[in-house]
Amino acid sequence: ENVFEFFNSVPRSMFTTFRCCFGDCSTASGVPIFEYVHESYGGAASVFYCFFVFAVTIGIFNVISAIFVESTMAAASSLEHAKRNSRLQDKTLWFTRITTLIRAMTEMSERHSLHGKLSDSVDEIHEVAMESKMIDELVALDHVKDALNDLDIDPDDHRYLAELLDPDHGGTIGAVDFIDGIRRLRGEPRRSDIVSINMMVRSLQTVVYTLQDQVAQIHGVIF
């Protein structure tokens, strides 16, 4: 009789099941309903109830929570990606930060000095060059770090800029090469970067094979 009133109709049974799913599975006096179920129907009903509660709380609720968390993370990632793309397309940001970097280069260089607008000193900028080891000193400056961070240059790459921007190990880095290198380092690595390098390596491989054949032919003629 203590159980029947909670399951005397389909709507009432659904409501009782809903209450039990969310932990409020007790009578008006505060006694858990399934205490009466256990007395009336035995341990089998109690075992079924335990499995039911476990499946709902551990299974279904966790799945629902995971779906919400995944959706939230995906939205945050999409928003961050959109912001990053917006920064990469921002010409004003690019020009102002590159101006900061070029002026910092000329301030550290004893042989070059720029005054006024950089657009009026294009020829002088092409002649600006500094030793690779000075790049490390340049990157240590706070306003240079801020400019690089604003351009989405990975902070972990800052210490390697001298090596990255001087691929021929000539010991000097020109302003034009510096600007081009910074442009290529912006943002996240892309698949197109790897494919481009792969294509260049294949092209070089073809040239090397051709030179190898020509050298072999010359060697055969001479010897």
Disulfide bonds with the S-S distance in Angstrom:
Cys20-Cys25 2.07
